[in-house]
Amino acid sequence: MNLNLKIKISLLLLSIVFLGPSKAQDSLYNKNRVRTVAASITATEIGLLYYLQNVWYKDQTPTGFQFYNDSKGYQQIDKMGHVYGAYMGSYVGYKSLKWAGVSNTKAALLGGSVGFLLQLPIEIWDGLYPGWGFSWSDIGANALGSGLIITQGLLFKDIPVKYKFSFSPSPYAKQANGYLGAGFNQVFYDYNGHTYWLSFGLHHFSKSNKIPQWLNLAVGYGAGGMFGEFENRKSYRGVGIPTTERYRKFVLSLDIDFGKIPCKNKTLKKVFNHMFMIKVPFPALSFNTKGDWQGHWLYY
């Protein structure tokens, strides 16, 4: 499958998404804004495909389509990342179509599908190249990320439950001789430092005026002790890696929904609205499957 064909397929998928809002549903509908949103998302997809073609898979030759079951890899941290990627794309799609004046239902269904559609060609590509493979669990995680937006948009006409990510370099990276990355790259390779959060708007669900609209309760999931996808490596580049026990971790903390903070400054308000994916460091209580409880003055 050459690049031109892949681009055409992606353009077709994205054009289908935006066929719905072709007529004004109300006085807020803005055709130019809808076109801007569609063009921006299409450009993003083409950019991703270009990167895959010319950087990621540059020195590899596609083979026959193959499948890969990685559902148990990295204690599902990789899957949480797929949820996060689809969620972000769908959140932007939903909010962008609302900004363009599209009805809430169409914005939720069409914009909420953007994250899934943006990642679908990438999952297909993985099935064509050696060392990778098409993963149904990746598809399921992508669908879950988009589903978090679609479901909330339809039920609440808002997104009171945010899905967020935080990272703190784990102590395991120093023991891995570069296997878990170094510097900025550690964010991508050291899954031990990942935490994914469901951040609930307390005011929205309690309806209590005593609770600030911006205050959230966050439940996080992470893992540790991982020096490999399914099992730990014993060495890397000739250097031994200490034996560790792999475990899952659950965290309870508070959070801030920046989009709900009252603000009269339009510029600052825009900045706040773009911080929907950021988990604010707060005191936290964590528990892991080794049976350890731990309190944190600030959890990143």
N, C-alpha and C positions, 0 to 999 in steps of 0.2 A: 504494500500500500504506500504510494508516494505521498509527498507532503501536500501537493495540490488537492489530491482526493481527500486527504484527512481534513484539510481546511474546508472543503466543500461540505463534508459531512457535518463538521462542527457548525458551519454557517446555517445549514439546514436545521439542525437541532435548535439553535438559538433563535432562528426566525420563527419556528413553530411556537416557541415560548411567547413571542410577542405578537402573534397573530390575533390573540384575543382582544386586546385593547385597541381596536381599530376605529371605534366610534365613541364619541363622548358619552360618558355615563352621567356626568353632572357638570356643573359649572366650573369645577376645579380641574377638569381634564385639560392637559396641555400636550398637544401632539408633538411639539418640538422637544419638550422634555422627554417624552417617551422615546423619541428617536435618539436623543442623546444617551439615554440609558441603554438602549439596545446596541448602539454603536460602541459604547464603552465596554460592555460585556463581551461583545464579539471581538473587539480588539484585544481584550484580555485573553480570550481563548486562543486567538491566533498567536499571540505572544508566547503562551504556554507551549503550543505545538511547535513553534519555531525553536524554542529552548530545548525541547525534547529531541527534535530532529538534529540540531546542530551542536548541542552540548552534551546532554545526558546520554543519548544513544549514538553519539558521533562515530565511535570506533567499533560498533557492534553491528552484526548482520542479522536481520530478522529471520526467524525460523518458523516452523509450523506453530499454529496456535496451541498453547498449552495452559493447563490449569495449575494452581498452586494453593494448597490449603495451609494458610498461616494463621488460622483462627486462634491457635493457642500460643502464638509467638509473643514474646516480651510481656507476658502476663496481661495481654490485651491493651497495653499502652499504645501500641501502634494503631489499633482500632479507634481508641479514644481520639487520636490525632486525626484520623479520617473523619470522624464525627465533627471535629472542630473545623476542619477545612471546609466541609460542606455547609456547616452552620454559618460560618462567616460569609461565604458567597451568597447563601440564601438570605441572610439578614440584610446584606447590602442590596440584594435584588428586591426584597420586600419593601424596605424603606425607600429605595429609589423610585419604585413605581408609585408608592404613596405620595412621594414628593411630586411626581408627575401628574397627580390628580386621578390616578386609576382607582377604581372602586376597591374597597378593602378586600372583598372576596377574590377578585382577580389578582390583586397584588399578592395575596397570600398564596394562591394556587400557582400563579405564573412566576412571580418573583421568588417565591419560596422554593421553586424547583431549580433555580439557577445554580446553586452550589452543587447539586447532584449532576446536572448537565455539564458543568464545567469540568468535573472530575471524570466523567464517564469515558471520554476519549483516552485519557491517561491510563485508566484501568485496562482498556482494550489494548493499548500499546504494550503494557506490561506482559500481556499474554502472547505477544509476538516475538519477544526478545529472550535469549538464553539468560539464565540466572534469575529470571523473574517468573511471571506467570499470572494469569487472570485469577483473581481471588474473589470468590463470592462473598466472603466475610468483609472484604473491603467495600464491595457494592452495598452490602447491608448496612455497614457503618455510615457510608455516604448518604444512604436513604434516611437513616436515623437523624443525621445532622439536618438535612432539609426538612424532615418531618417535624422536628422541634419548632421550626419557624412556621410551617404550614398549619400545624395543629393550633398553635397559640394565636396565630393571626386570625384564624376562623373562629376560635372560641372567645378570645378576649379583645380582638381588634388591636392588639398590642403584644409586646414580648416581655411579660413580667418575669419570666425565667430565662436568665442569660446563661450561656455556656461559655466558660472562660478557661484560660490557660495561664499557668505560672511556671517559672523555671528557676531552679537554684542549683548550681553546680554540685554534684554529689561527690562524696569522698572516694567513691569507687574509681573515678576517672584517673586519679593519680596512681592507682594500682594497676592500670590496664596497659601501660606503655603505648598510649596513643590509640588503642582500640576504640575507646569511647570519645575520641575527638579531643581537641584542645582549643582554647580560646573561644571565638564565636561559634566554630563548628561543633563545639560540645553540645549546643542546643539541639542539633539534629541527630547526634549519635548517642548521647547519654540519656537514655530513656529513664534512668534512675532519678534524674532531676526533674522529670515532668510531673505536674499535677493538673488534672482536669476537674473543673468545678461546675456544678449546677448552682447558680446563684438566684435565690428566690426573693422576690419583692415582698417584704413583710407587710407593708401597708396595703398592697393590692389584695393579699389573701386574708388579712385580718380585718380590713376596713376600719381600723382604729385610727382616729385622728391624732392620737398620742404618739404614734410611730411615724417618723419622718418618711416621706415617700422614697427617699434615696437610700434608706437603710435596708440591706439584704442579709439573709442567712445563707451561707455557702456550705455545700457538702462536696468534699474533694476526694479524688481517687488517684493514687500513685502506686509505684512499686519500687523495689530495691533489690540489691544483690545480684543484678543481671549483667553477665559478661557474654551474652550470646542470645540468639533468638529463642531457641527451645530449651537449651541447656548451656551451662557455662563452659567457656573455653578454659583450658588448663594453661595455655601460654599464648603469646602473641609476639611475632617477630623475634622469636628466640628467648623471650623473657617470660618467666613464670607468672601466672596470675593467681592470687590467693584464693583458696577454696571459700566460697561464701554460700549462704542459704538464700534462695530467692524467696521473696515475700510480697504480699500486697499490703497497701496502706490506705486507710480511710481517715479523712480529716474533717473536722467541724470548725467553722470559723464565721466571722462576719465579713461583710463586703459593702461596697458603695456602688450604686447605680448612678453614674455621672449624668446620664441623660435626664434624671429626675431631680437634679439639684436646681433650685430656683436661681435663675441668672438673667439679668436684664441686658448684659453685654452680648451682642449678637455674635461677635467673633469668638468669645469664650464659650458661648453656648454651642457653637459648631464644634469646637474642640472637645467639649464634654460629650457631644453626641457621637463622636468618632472613637470614644474610649470604651465602647460597649464590651470589648473583648478582654479588657485588662482586669485582673484580680488584684485588689489592693492588699498589701501586706497587713495582717491583723493578728492579734493573739489567736491561738488555735489549740485544739486538743486532737491528737492523732492516736490511732490504734493500728497495729499491724498484725498479720496472720502468724507471727512468731509469739504473739501474746503480750507484746510491749505496748504500754500506754505512755504517752509523753505530752507534756504541756510545752507550748512555744510562746515566748513573749511576742515574737513576730514570725509568721510563717510566710515564706515566699513561694 
